[in-house]
Structures are given as C-alpha cells and as structure tokens.
C-alpha cells in the first residue's frame, strides 16, 4: 500500500475542511470537497436550535403550578391593599407593577415633570395624576419594590430554569435565595438614576442662567444659543442613554442576580447594558416576542373568564367572583412576564457571549439527614 492510499484510508469521511491531515509521513493532503450540509446543520438537533425564541414557550409551565400562581396571587392582593392605603382610588394592575419595577425612577421623575413644562409619560400619566403629591408617589414606588422584588427574582429564576429545559426548582430554597439577593436588586434599580442625576443637574445649571440672562430661544438667534444648546445636549445625552436603556437593563440585571452565581449589583447591571447595546436588534426582537406572548395570554385569560361567567347564571355568581378572577389574572401575568424576562436573559447571554443556555447553577439545597442504620450495634 502506498503512502497516498494509507492517508486515504486513515482520513475521516466527515471532515468538512478542504484538505485533510494525513497520519502518514510525507503524504500530500487529499481534497475531499466542502461538506456544505454538514457545516450548516451539524449543530442543529431540534427546532430550538433554529429558533431559540421557541424556548420561551416553556416558561408557560409557571401558570400550571398552583403553588407559584397562589404565591403571586397573595402578593398581588397584599400589594393592592397597600396601593389603596397610599394612593387611594388607584387600581393596581400587572402593567402598573411591571412599569414601576422595570424603571422605578421614572415614576418619581414623571411626578416632578408633571409640575413643569414636561409631560409625564403616557403610560404613567393616569397613575401620577391619581397620586396626591410627591410623598404618595414615592410611597407607591417603595411599596412596590418592597413587596414584589423577592418574588420577581423568584420568577426570573423559574424562567431561567424552564428555558434551559429543567424542571421547576423547589419552592422554599428558591424563595430563600431570592430574599437574600433582594438588596442587590434594589441597588441595581437606583444606580441608573443616581448615575444620571449629575448630568441632569449640570444641564439645569447651564439651562437656568441661559434662560435668565438671554431669554431663551424666543429671542433672535445668537451664538450663545448655539453654545448653550450644544452644552445642554452634551450633558443630557448620557443621562438619556442611562435612563432610556435602564428599562431593559434593570430587568436583565435582576435576571443576572437571580440566575448567575455570585453576581453583584454593578456586575449584573453592566451585563444588562452590555446585552442591550451589543445585541440591540435581537433584544428588540425578544421584547416583541415577550409582549406578543403576554398579549395572547391576557386575551386567553379574558376569554376564559368571560366564558366561565357567561355559563353561570347571574343570580348564582357572588359579587366577589369577578374581582377574584381579575386578581388571579393580573398575578398570573406578572408571574409569566418575569419568567419570560428570565428566559430572554439566557437567550441574550448566549447571543452576546456564546455561553450555553443550560449553563446555570442550581439553587443550593440543604443536605438531607442521614438515614439511620438498621444494623444492631455489636
């Protein structure tokens, strides 16, 4: 047998390169062609490999857990009672709770801006208008963070486990770990607002003398208008970036705190901003998928509740039943939304850094007591 024939026999038939390495000394490489099909689909084993966003559908298993749905319902009821105490006739909903948790500083900034020429964001405008004063808005934000943060971290952890293909983790260890990580989540929530505050103060210090001395842009245009505009734009741009992207960075930082092992607040927040900015298009796509899933789930709950109430005679339905169904629906949507965010974090982490989705640590569980021996002592 010649050297070329020996190299031909020893080479791998599944080699996708244009030249194969021979095990024989002095043999020339033999071209076997480019394995196009093997290169494209070598790592594809299921639909999840082609469309990773399909993994988010696994988070719907949270709604099939009576324990976690019951926990979300109890927390939502407690939060609703606090809202009635602090704000009055404001009706709490899943949208309000999620908006406050995603960007807690925006609620306070919206109330401050409502007294000036700035308008509050359209989503928060009715909530800000219903709150009497700065103290009521601040209490609403603090109450929401105090009540919902540990359980939001728990649902983020559940979403990460379900997205990675694992079963639901045990309830008690998950809640204990989430309570222990809650202060880190609070720090991550206020850091973007604190970091942007110096830029806003400097911008105000430039804007106030400009309006007082030169009368603002209503007078004839001058070089000072251009200089002041450039200074104000340069100072407010970092604050706009920090506060604008914090709506996605804060939930992702909470997911990092809940899922990753030993991630502190600043490290988790840097992960959130990095994944948003490096994978902006993919993050926008995942946000769209999450919103569509939540919209479909909300319509499904509304159809189920309306059909259930229509099948029962009106005289036989207690007055509290529609309210109970509404509370359960809102609580379930909050649980599902944070679970979807936890799964989206893993997808963004894989896209940005290549870390596998199933590479997440397990919640530490206390060891079981040793089984006593049945042998007689000698």
N, C-alpha and C positions, 0 to 999 in steps of 0.2 A: 504494500500500500504506500502511495506517495505521500509527501507532506501535505499537499493540497487536498487529497482525499481524506486524510486524517483530520485536517482542520474542518472539512465539510461535515464530517460525522460528529465532531465534538461541539460544533456551534449550536446555539439554541434556536429552534424554529420559530420562537415567539419574539425574537429580537426585533425591535421597531426602529433601530438606527440604520443608517445607510451602509455601514460597514460593521462587520463582526470581528471580535477579537479572537484570535486563534490560540489554542493551547499548545500548539506545536511550535517549535523554534524555527524561525526563518520562513514561516508561511505567509503568503500575501493575503490581505483581507479580501473576503469574497462578498460582493454586493448581493443582497437578498431582496432588495426592494423596500419601499417605505410602507409600513403597516398602518395605513390611514385609519382603518376601522378600529384597530386595537388602540391607537393613540387617542382617539376621540372618546371612546366608550369603555376604556379599560377600568375606570373607577366608578362607572355607573352601575349600580346594583338595584335601584328602585326609583320610583318617581320622585322621592325626596331628594335624590342626588341631582336630578334635572331641575326641579323646582323646590328649593329649600323652604320657601314660604309655606308649603303644604304642611310642614311640621307644626305650624301654629294651630292647626285644627285639633291637635292632640290636647291643647290646653282646655278644650271644652269639657274634659273629664272633671274639671273642678266643679262644674254645675251638677254633676252626677254624684257628688259627695255630700250626703246630708250633714255631716259634721261641719265642713267648711262653709256650706251655704247657711247653716244655722249660726255659725260664728259671725259671718258677715251681716246677717240679719240683726243679731243682737247689737253689734257695733253700730250699725246704721241707726237703729232705734235710739241708742244712747246719744249718738251724735245729733239726731233730730231733736231730742229733748233739750240738749244744750243750745242749739240754734234758737229754739223758741224762747229760751231764757235770756239769751244775749241780744238777739236781734228783734224778736217779736214775731210778727206775722210772716217772716220769710220762710218759704217752704224749701226744705233741703231736698236735693236730688243727687243722683250719681254724677251729673255734669258739674254741679257746683263743687262737690267734694273733690273730683278729679282736677278741676281747674285750680283750686286752692293748693292741692298737694303738688301739682306739677310746677306751679310758679307762685309760691306764697307771697313774694314781694309785690307782685303785680296788683294784688287786691288792695294793699295799702297805698301803692303809688296811684292806683286808679281813684281812690278817695281823695288823695291830695290834689290830683289833677282835676277832679270834678269841681273844685272851687276856683280854678283859674281858667285860662282860655283853652286849656287842653280838655278833651273829652275822654271819658272812661271808655275802655274797650267795649264793643257792643255786647259781648257775651256776659261781661261783669256789670254792665250798666244797671240792670234792674236790681241786682244784689246790693250794689253800692248805694243806689237810691233808697233802698228799703232800710239800710242801716243808719241809725241816728248817731252820727259823729265818729270821730277817729277811734275812740275807745271801743265802740261796738264792732267796727271792722277789725281792729287788732285782736279783740277777744275771739271773734269768729275764726280768724286765721290761727291763733294759738290753740283754740279748742280743736280745730280740725287736725292740726299737726299732732296734738297730744293724743287724740283718740285713734286716728287712722294709721299713723306711721308704723307701729309694730305689725299691724295686720296687713298693711300694704307690702311690707318686707316679706311677710309670710307668703302672700300670694305671688310675689315675684319669685320666691324660691320654688314654689309649686310649679309655676310656669316654666322655669328653667328645667326642673326635673322631668316634666311631661314632654317638653320639646325635645329633650335629649333621648327620649324613649324609655325612661324609667317609670316606675310606679310612683304613686303618691307617697311622700315621706310620712313618717309618724307625726302625729299632731303635736304632742307635748314637746318633744325636742325641737321641732320647728318653731313653735311659739317662744320657747325659752331663748333660743338663739336669736330670734328677731328682736325680742325685748332687749337683749344685751347689745345689739347693733343699732338700736334706735338713736342714741346720741350722735353717732356718726352721720346718720341720715339727716338729722336736724342741722348739723354743721354744714353738710353739703347743700342744704336748701338755702342757707343765708349767705354763703360765701359769694355767689354771683352778685347779689345786691350790694354787699359790702365792698366788693372789688370795683363795682361801677360807681359807687357813691362819690369818690374823689373826683372822677371825671365830670359827674353832673354838677358838683359844687364849683369846680373850676369854670365850667361852662356858664353857670349862673353868675359867677363873679365877673366874667367877661361881658355877659349879656346885659347885666343891670347897669353898669356905667355907660355902656354904649347907648342904651335906651334913654338914660338920664341926660347925657351930655349932647348927644347928636340927634335925638328924637326918633331914632329907628329908621326903617326903610321907607316911611311915608314921605319923608322929605326928598329933595333931589339927591341923586346917586353921587357918591363921592368915593374916594379911595379908602376912607375909613369903613365904609360899608363892606367893601371887598375884604379888607383885613379882618374885620370883626366876623364876617361870615365864614372865612377860612378857619379862624381860630375856634369858633363855636362848632363848626362841622368836625374839625380835627379832634376836639375834646369829647364830643358826643358820640363819635363813631365807635370808639372802643366800648363805651357803655352800651350802645345799641347792640353791638355784637355779643357782648356778655349776657345781656338780658334777653335778647332775641333767641339765641341758641340755648339759653338755660331751660326753655320749655321742653326741649328734648334731652339736654344734658343732665338735668336733675333726675328725671325718672331713670335714665340709664345709669347714673351714679348710684342710685338706690339699688338697682339690679346688681351692679358690681359689688356693692356692700353685702347684699343678701346672698349672692351666689359664690363669689370668689372667697377664697380662704385668706383672711388677714388683710383685706383691702381697707385702708383708712379713708377718711372723707376726702382729702385732697387727691389721693391717688385715684379714687373712684370718680371724682369729678373730672379729672384730666382724661380718664378713659371715655367719659361721656362726651366731652367736647371733641376729643380726637376722632371717635367713631362718627360723630355728626359731620365734622368738617372733611374728613378723609373719604367718607362714603355718603356724601350728601344726597346723591340721586337714589342710591339704594335705601337710605334712611327714609327719604320721602316716599318711596315705593312701599316700604314696610308700614309706614304710618297710614298710607291709603288702605292697605290690606287690613290693618287693625280696625280702622274706622268702618270699613265695609262689613267686617265680621260683627262688630258691635251693633251696627245698624240692623243687620239681618237678625241678630239675636234679640234686639229690642222689639222689632216687628213680630218676631215669633212669640215672645212673651205676651205682647199686647193682643195678638190674635188668640192665643190660648186662654188668656184671662177673659176676654170678651166672649169667646165661645162658651167658656165654663159658666159665666154669669147668665148668658142667654138661655142655657139649658135648664137653669134652676128658676122656679117661679119667684117673682119679685117679693112676694109676701114671705117666702121661706129664707130669703137671704138677709142675714143680720147686717146692720149698718157698718159694722167694723170689718166685714169681709173685703170690700174694695180697698180699704186702707191697708189691710194686711197684705193683700196681693201686690199693692203698689210698693210697699216696703221691701217685700221679698224680691220683686223685680229689680228695684234700684240697687239693693245689696248684691244681687247676683251679677248685675252689670259691672259693679265696681270690682268684684272678685275676678270676673273674666278679663276686665280691662288691664288690671295689674298682672295677671297671669300672661296675657299676650305681650305685655311690655317685657316681662322676664324672658320669654321666648325670643322676642325680637332682639334683645341684647345679645343672646348667644349667636344669632344669625349675623349680626353686625360684627361681633368679635371674630367670627370665622372669616368673614369677608375682609376685615381690616388686617388681621394678623395671622390668619391661617390656622388658628387653634381650633381643634375639633370641637363639635357641639357637645359631644358626650364627655368632654374633659371638664367635669365639675366635681368638687369634693362632696363627700357625704356629710350629713349632719352628725356630729359625734353623739353617740348613744351610750348611756351608762351601761357597763357590763352587767350581764345577768348574774345573779348569785349562783355560787357553785352548788351543784346537785349533791346532796349528802350521800355518802356511801352506804350501801345496804349490807356490806360485809360486817360480820361480827368482829369486834376487837379481839385480838389474840392475847 
